[in-house]
């Protein structure tokens, strides 16, 4: 039987006294957003609440390192599509929400996903891109980026891939 674990971000508003909710209405929204930022896959609260799942080796080996970009991505697009022809598992192995992606030099976070896309994308994000720096192997690399155009896969008239799309790297597995 699978155990259902409740996210603290969903109940934090109800834990505050009534006078706090009435006199300081933004404090509950602040706390909710804070706990959301701590509960995504690999974050500190997620690790504490789910340590029993993380120590199971077979539970952590199915993470995807990368997939292929399916369609061209403009500067303002907020949905990233995966090429299911070359990435048959789609978005499996990526966090369900608030994961980090890297396409070329751009870092993107997303708020949700479907089998074939990442939704609610926030472009030009910042985050850790590697834990090993070239000149100093003990120092991690924290990068900032801005929105860029990226090119997806192209197919010829027979349905064969003619140009492979950009690689979508899963930065959330660096944990």
N, C-alpha and C positions, 0 to 999 in steps of 0.2 A: 504494500500500500504506500503510495506517495504521500509524503507529508507536505501540507500546504503551509508555507511560512508567510506571515503577514509583514508587510513593509512598514517600518515605523513612520515613514513619511505620510502614510495614509491615515494614521490615527493621532498624530502629534497635536492637531488642533483640539481634539477632544480631551486631551490631558491637561490643558491649561484651565485655570480657574475662570469662572464666568466674568469676573470683573476685569481680568486681563484681556479676554476676548472683546469685551465691550469698550474699554477705554483705550486699548492699543490693538486695533483690528489688524494691523500689518504684521504684528509679531508672529501670528500663527502662519501667515503666508511665508514669512522669512524662514521660520523653522522648517516648514514643509520643504521648501526649496533647498535648504541646507542638507536635510536628510536624504533628499533625492540625489544630491551630489555625492553622498557617501555610500549609497546603496547599490550603485551600478556594479556590473560584474567586475570583480577584481579590486573594488574599492574597500576601504577599511571596514566598514560595517558589514558588507557582504562577506568578507573574509572571516570575520568573527562569528557571524550567524551561520555560515555554511562551511566551517572548517572541516566538518565531517565529510562533506562532499569533495572538498579540494584534496583531501589526503587519499582519496580513491583514485589510483592511477588511471583506471579505465574511464573515469569521468572527465579527465583533463586532456586526454590525447586526441579528442575529436574536434579540436579547434582548427579553423581554417586560417592559413597564413595569408592567402591572397585569392582573389577572383579577378575576372576580366570585365572591364567596363563595356556595357552593352550598347549604349547610344551616346552620341556627342553630348557634352556637358557644357553649357554656356555659363557666363559669369554669374547670372542671377538664378539659375536652376536650383531648386531645393529638393529634388528627387534624383537619386543616383541609381540607374538601372544596371543590373548584372547581365552579362551575356550567358544565357543558359546553355548555349551550344558548346561553349568551351569550359564553362563552370557548372557542371550538372547538379552540384549540390546547392547551388544558389547561395543564399545568405546564411545557410546552416553553418554553425561554428563561429558566428559573430554574435556579440551581445545583443539581446533583444532591444535594448534602448541605451542611449547615452554611450555608445561606443565611439572609438576614434578610428578614422580611415586616413590613408595617405594615398593620393593619386598624384603621380609625378612629385612635385615639391609642395603641393597644397595639402594641408591637414583639414579634415572635415569631421565634425561630430554630427550625430543624428539622434532623433528622439524616438524613432520606431523603425520597424522593418517589416517587409513582406517576404515571401520566398524569393522574389525576383528583384527587389529594390530596397533601398534605404530611404526613409522618408523623414521629413522635418529637418533637412540638412542645414547646418549652420556652417557657412563657407569661410575660409581664411582663418581657421582656428589655430591654437597653439597646443603643443604637447611634447612628450618625450618620444623621439623617433628612433633612438638606439641607446642601449646601455653600455656600449663600447665605443669610445672615441678613438680615432686613428692614432693620434699622438699620445693620448693618455688613456690607456685601456681601463682605468678605474673611474673614469668620469663619464657620466651620461650626457646625451645631447638633447637639450630642450630647444625646440624650433618654433618659430612663429611663421605664419604664411599669410598670403592674401589669395583671394579668389582668382582662378585661372580658367581658361578654356581647356577641355580635355576631349580627346577623340575616341569614340567607341569603335566596335568591330564593324567591318564592312563585308558584304557578301556579294559574290558575282551572280549572274543570272541563273546559274545551276544550283544556287544555294550553298556553295562552298565558300568558306571564309577566304577573303582576299587580303584583308588587312586586320590584324588582331588589335583589339582595343587596348587602352592603357591598363596597367595593372592597378587593382585596388588592394592596397596592403592593409591588413588588420593590425593596427597599432595596439589594440586592446590585449593582444596575446603576449606583449612584452613582459607582462607580469611574470 
